[in-house]
Amino acid sequence: MNYLHLDLTPANAAVGAFVKNLDLGGPLSDEVVAELLRAHADYGVLFFRDQKLSSEQHIEFAERLGQINVNRFFTPVAGYPKIAEVRKEPDQITNVGGGWHTDHSYDEIPALGSILYALELPEQGGDTLFASNYAAYDALSAGMQKMLDGLSAVHSSRHVFGAAANRPDDLDTRFGNAEAATQDAVHPVVVKHPRSGRKTLYVNPGFTLRFDGWTDEESAPLLQYLFRHMSKPEFTYRFQWAPGSLAFWDNRCTWHYAVNDYHGSRRLLHRITLEGEALAA
């Protein structure tokens, strides 16, 4: 993969790449933006260190990459409705995103990805795991690939963000608009990534309920197999945050998991999500 305008180093063989020597708060040429989007699709997630972004610069960078999706469930940053707050206070037990998932798979048109910027971090812990759904698909047998290629799955937000969701009380102050969690969406289990053209698995433990046309009981064994397969260590990378770190991930070809191992400490990040496009098999 040739990138003429980026100083780029793969994080490992499966997922992610570090982009060095690029100030995201400064002006970015069209050529740099085009390569960032291509690398984003190729590697699944891009990591940046030592950024110094104001909220205005965070928004400006995001708008160079796409149209901002205002998340209807997360508490926004005061004065900046386009930025969602990802926060855990020292007295809170439950974190946001503490399980493997793909953002917005419950939408008819899922989000392209998110841009998460670190502001306050615990002295230890608080890493985020990323997994490559490209690598997971490629590692399946030809027979399994052929079967999955013909399936679709049902995704929902009701059980996570809805009024009847069974979630810990300490998450209630960080989520809202439960009445908006009424929609389900059906997507192919294997999608062709709209930018890279590669096949990627598109189910996740957070929001996928069942295969379309199957019962929950029929779906559970195969979904659980896929979830175990997709989270194998060889498909993952563990990103260690530092103040000023930024991760830009692709929801169509990755999972992520915020590790909740910093009880008693504060962790604050700002997230902007980008609009995507309908997914096709």
C-alpha positions in Angstrom: 0.0 0.0 0.0 1.6 3.2 -1.1 1.0 6.5 0.7 2.8 9.4 -0.7 1.6 12.0 1.8 1.4 10.0 5.1 4.1 8.8 7.5 2.3 5.5 8.3 3.3 2.4 10.3 1.1 -0.6 10.8 0.2 -1.4 14.4 0.4 -5.1 13.8 -0.4 -7.6 11.0 -4.1 -7.6 11.5 -5.5 -4.1 12.3 -4.6 -0.5 12.8 -1.8 1.9 11.7 -0.1 4.9 13.4 0.1 8.1 11.4 3.0 10.2 12.5 4.1 13.8 11.9 0.7 15.1 11.1 -1.0 18.0 13.0 -4.7 17.4 12.8 -5.4 20.9 14.1 -3.7 22.5 11.1 -4.7 22.8 7.5 -4.8 19.5 5.6 -4.5 19.2 1.8 -7.0 17.4 -0.2 -4.3 14.8 -1.0 -3.7 14.1 2.7 -7.4 13.8 3.4 -7.9 11.4 0.5 -5.0 9.2 1.8 -6.4 9.3 5.4 -9.7 7.9 4.1 -8.0 5.3 2.1 -5.7 4.2 4.9 -8.7 4.2 7.3 -10.5 1.7 5.0 -7.4 -0.4 4.5 -6.3 -0.7 8.1 -9.6 -0.3 9.9 -8.3 2.2 12.5 -5.8 5.1 12.4 -3.9 6.2 15.6 -2.4 9.6 16.2 -0.3 10.8 19.1 0.4 14.2 20.7 -2.5 16.2 19.2 -3.6 19.5 20.7 -7.2 20.0 19.5 -9.8 22.4 20.6 -13.4 21.3 20.2 -13.6 23.5 17.2 -10.6 21.9 15.6 -11.9 18.4 16.4 -15.1 19.4 14.5 -13.2 20.9 11.6 -11.1 17.8 11.2 -14.1 15.6 11.2 -15.9 17.7 8.6 -12.9 17.3 6.3 -13.5 13.5 6.4 -17.3 13.4 6.1 -20.6 14.6 7.4 -21.1 14.5 11.2 -23.7 12.2 12.7 -25.1 13.6 15.9 -25.5 10.6 18.2 -29.0 10.6 19.7 -28.2 8.6 22.8 -24.9 10.0 24.2 -24.7 13.1 26.4 -23.2 15.9 24.2 -20.3 18.1 25.3 -21.7 21.3 26.7 -21.8 23.9 23.9 -20.8 21.4 21.2 -23.8 19.2 20.2 -21.7 17.5 17.4 -19.4 16.0 20.0 -20.4 13.1 22.3 -18.9 12.8 25.7 -17.3 9.5 26.7 -16.8 9.8 30.4 -16.4 7.7 33.6 -16.1 9.3 37.0 -14.1 7.8 39.9 -17.3 6.8 41.7 -18.8 5.1 38.6 -18.5 1.3 38.2 -19.7 0.8 34.6 -17.9 2.3 31.6 -19.2 3.2 28.1 -18.4 0.6 25.5 -17.2 -2.1 27.8 -17.8 -5.0 25.4 -17.1 -5.9 21.8 -19.3 -3.9 19.5 -19.6 -1.9 16.3 -21.2 1.6 16.6 -24.5 2.3 14.9 -25.0 -1.1 13.3 -28.6 -0.7 14.6 -29.1 2.1 12.0 -30.5 1.5 8.5 -27.4 3.5 7.2 -24.7 2.7 9.7 -22.1 5.3 10.7 -18.8 5.3 8.7 -16.7 5.5 11.8 -15.8 7.6 14.8 -13.0 10.0 15.8 -12.2 9.6 19.5 -9.9 12.2 21.2 -8.4 11.7 24.7 -8.5 14.5 27.2 -8.2 12.9 30.7 -7.0 9.5 31.4 -6.2 7.2 34.4 -2.6 6.7 35.4 -3.0 3.1 34.4 -5.5 1.2 32.3 -8.3 2.4 30.1 -7.0 0.9 26.9 -9.2 0.2 23.9 -9.1 -3.1 21.9 -9.7 -3.2 18.2 -10.4 -6.2 16.0 -10.2 -6.7 12.3 -13.4 -8.1 10.7 -11.5 -8.4 7.4 -9.0 -10.8 9.0 -11.7 -12.7 10.7 -13.6 -13.3 7.5 -10.4 -14.2 5.6 -9.6 -16.9 8.2 -12.9 -18.7 7.8 -13.2 -21.9 5.8 -14.5 -21.6 2.2 -17.6 -23.5 3.2 -18.4 -21.1 6.1 -17.7 -18.1 3.9 -20.1 -19.4 1.3 -22.9 -20.0 3.8 -22.5 -16.6 5.5 -22.4 -14.8 2.2 -26.1 -15.5 1.7 -27.3 -14.4 5.2 -28.5 -11.2 6.7 -28.8 -10.3 10.4 -31.1 -8.2 12.6 -29.5 -5.4 14.6 -31.2 -3.3 17.3 -30.6 -0.5 19.9 -33.6 -1.3 22.0 -31.9 -3.6 24.5 -29.0 -1.2 25.0 -30.4 2.3 24.8 -34.2 1.8 25.0 -36.6 2.4 27.9 -36.6 -1.3 28.8 -32.9 -1.8 28.6 -31.4 -3.6 31.5 -28.4 -1.4 32.2 -26.6 -0.3 35.4 -28.0 2.9 37.0 -24.7 4.7 36.8 -25.0 4.7 33.0 -28.3 6.6 33.0 -26.7 10.0 33.4 -24.5 9.3 30.3 -27.2 8.2 28.0 -30.5 9.7 27.0 -33.4 9.8 24.5 -34.5 6.2 25.3 -37.7 6.9 23.3 -35.6 7.1 20.1 -34.4 3.5 20.5 -37.3 1.9 18.6 -35.7 0.9 15.3 -34.2 -2.3 14.1 -32.1 -2.7 11.0 -31.2 -5.7 8.7 -27.8 -5.9 7.1 -25.8 -8.6 5.2 -23.7 -10.7 7.5 -20.8 -10.3 4.9 -20.6 -6.9 3.4 -18.3 -5.5 0.7 -16.6 -2.5 2.2 -17.7 0.5 0.2 -14.2 2.0 -0.1 -11.7 -0.9 0.0 -13.9 -3.4 -1.8 -12.8 -6.2 0.7 -15.3 -8.6 2.3 -15.8 -8.1 6.0 -18.0 -9.7 8.6 -20.8 -7.5 9.9 -22.2 -8.9 13.1 -21.3 -7.9 16.6 -22.2 -8.9 20.2 -23.4 -5.5 21.2 -26.3 -5.0 18.7 -26.8 -8.1 16.6 -29.9 -10.1 17.7 -30.4 -12.9 15.2 -30.1 -13.9 11.6 -32.9 -12.6 9.5 -35.6 -15.3 9.1 -34.1 -17.4 12.0 -35.3 -17.6 15.6 -33.2 -16.4 18.4 -32.6 -20.1 19.5 -31.5 -21.1 16.0 -29.2 -18.1 15.6 -27.4 -18.3 18.9 -25.0 -21.2 18.2 -23.7 -19.7 15.0 -23.6 -16.1 16.3 -21.6 -17.2 19.4 -19.2 -19.1 17.2 -18.6 -16.0 15.1 -18.2 -13.8 18.1 -15.6 -16.1 19.6 -13.8 -16.3 16.2 -13.9 -12.6 15.5 -12.4 -11.7 18.9 -9.4 -14.1 18.6 -6.2 -12.4 19.8 -4.5 -12.7 16.3 -7.2 -10.4 14.9 -6.8 -7.7 17.5 -4.7 -4.8 18.7 -4.7 -3.1 22.1 -4.3 0.7 21.9 -2.8 2.5 25.0 -4.2 6.0 25.2 -2.2 9.1 26.3 -3.5 12.7 26.6 -3.7 14.0 23.0 -4.1 10.6 21.5 -6.8 10.2 18.8 -8.2 7.1 17.1 -10.2 7.2 13.9 -11.9 3.8 13.4 -14.0 2.3 10.6 -17.3 0.7 11.9 -17.7 -1.3 8.8 -14.6 -3.5 9.2 -13.7 -3.3 12.9 -15.0 -4.0 16.4 -13.8 -2.1 19.5 -13.9 -2.8 23.3 -13.2 -0.2 26.0 -11.4 -2.0 28.8 -12.8 -1.2 32.2 -9.8 -1.6 34.5 -9.3 1.8 36.1 -11.9 2.0 38.9 -11.5 5.0 41.1 -10.0 7.2 38.3 -11.6 9.6 35.8 -11.5 9.0 32.1 -12.8 11.6 29.6 -12.7 11.5 25.8 -14.6 13.3 23.1 -16.2 11.4 20.2 -17.4 12.6 16.8 -19.1 10.1 14.6 -19.4 10.3 10.8 -22.3 9.5 8.5 -21.9 6.3 6.4 -23.7 4.7 3.6 -26.0 1.8 3.0 -24.1 -1.5 3.2 -24.3 -4.2 0.4 -23.4 -7.8 0.3 
